[in-house]
Amino acid sequence: MKNAIKLLFLSVLLVGTSASAEQNSPNIESYMYSGFKTIKTFSSIDVYLQGSAEEIGLSKEELTSYLRLRFKNNFASTGFKKGDFVKIITEESETKKAERGDISIKVWTVGDDYPIAFHIEIGAGNYSNLGQYKTAILGYSSKQKIAESVKQSISDLVDDLAVAFFKARGEL
């Protein structure tokens, strides 16, 4: 009986120790996206259009505004203050560059009627390591629903970015 209690106590101790070690171990995002750890504020959050995007009615300004809204929803604790890209890259120290973040989305479309194919890519990082994070979505849509499809893709990409960002920082 005494040995059984000792064995039970040892089992509980080992399980508790391994669970604790698992919680404190670094995740893959902290290695892959280490540049996210230094970001204090984002200085650039923009959408760029290519291909037939403007011809089929997509608006860079409207999509950039939507991206910034999604940023506010997902990155409430991280600020956005528009900065001059060239000035930041050429004049700021590496330490200051590492404190500034960038999020850019490129929307490529092909076609002007069903099916309109699209490729939407998000890139993010700090100004010392632009584009450290990249992922994309491929899809297709009709001309009537292309804006809705692109916005949904932007939402999905920003949601995924937010998870990677906060995991890399150990905040999730």
N, C-alpha and C positions, 0 to 999 in steps of 0.2 A: 504494500500500500504506500509506504513511504517512497519507494522508487517510482511508483506511478505518479505521485504528486510532483516529484522532482522532474520527471520527464515532461509532464504537462506544463510546469512552470518554464522549463527550458524551451519547449515548443512555442509557447506564447511569446517569450522573450525574442526568439529568433524571427518569428513572423512580424512582430512589431518593429524590430530593427531593420528588416529588409524593406518593409513598407516605408519606413522613415527615410532610408537611403534612396528609395525610388523617387520620393517626392523631392529630395534635394539634388538629385542628379541632373546635370544639364540636359536640355532637350536638343534635338537636331537643329532646330531653328536658331538656337543661341550660337551655334557654330556657323551655319550657312549664312545667316543674316546678321552677323555681329555688328555691322555698321548701324543697325537700327538702335543699338544701345546708346549711342552718343547723340541722337537727334533730340533737340530741345523744341524746335519749331520747324514747320515746313515753309519753304520760300517759293515753291513752284508746284502748282496743281493745275494741269492743263490737259486738254484733249486736242489731238491733231487728226485731221481728216485726209484720206488719200483715196485714189480711185474715183469711183462714180458717186462718192458720198454726198458732195454738195449738189450734184446734178439731180439726185433723187430726193432732195429736200432736207438732208441732215444739216444741222447748224453747229458750227464749232462753238459759238458762244453759248447756245442752249445746252449742249452736252457738257461743256466746261462748268457751267453753272450747276448742272445736275451732279457732276462729279464732286464739286465742292460741297454740295448739300450732303451727299453720301459720306464725304470725309468728316463733316461735322457730326453726323450721326454715329460714325464708327470710331472716331478719334477725338472724342470730346475733351479728353485731358491733354491733348497736344494741339498747340496753336498753329495758325496759318497767318503769315505776314509776307505778302508778295515782295520778292526781292529781285534785283537786277542780276540776271544769270551771268552775264559777261563780267560785271563788277565782282560778283562773288567768286567766280572762278579765277580771275586774274589778280585781285587785290587782297583777298582775305587769307589769313593764315590757315594751315591745314587743320588746326584745332577748331577754328571757327567754321570751316567748311564742313567738318564732321558733325557740327551741331545743327546744321541746316539740312532739311530733307526735301526730296523731290518725288513727286508722283506724276507720271505722264501716261496717258492712254492714247494709243494709235488705233484709229478705226479705218480699216481698208474695206471697201465694198467693190463688188464686180457685178455689173448688170444694171438694168434700169427697169426691169419688170420681173415677175415671178419666174424663176427663183433669183433673188438677189443674194449672192453669197457674201458673207462678211467674216473678217478675221479681226478680232479685237485683242490687243496686247496691252498689258499693264506693266510698267517698269517703275521701280522705286528704289531709293537708296539715299545715302547722304551725298553731299557735294564732293567728298573725297572718294566716293565709290558709287558713282551714278550707275543705275541699272543693276544693282546687286541682286535685286529681286525681279524676276520676270516670269510671267505666265500668260497664257492666251486662251481664247475661246474661238472656235470655228462654228459657223452656223449659216442658216439661210432663212429668208423671210420674203414676204410679198412687199410691194412698195407701200401698201396701206399700213402695214404693221412693222416696217423696218425701224422706225424711231422707237417704238415700244420694245422691240427685240434688242436693240442696241442698249437702251437704258437698263433693261433687265440684266444684260451681260455685264454692264458696268457695275451694277449693284453686286452681282455675284463675285466679280473680280475684287472689288473693294472689300467685301466681306472676308474673302480669303486672305487678302493682304493684311487686314486688321488682325486676324488670328495669328498670322506669322509674325507680324510686328510686335504684338504684345507677348507672344511666347518667347521671342528672341530676347526681349527685355526682362523676362521672368515675371511679367505682370499677369500672366494667364496660365 
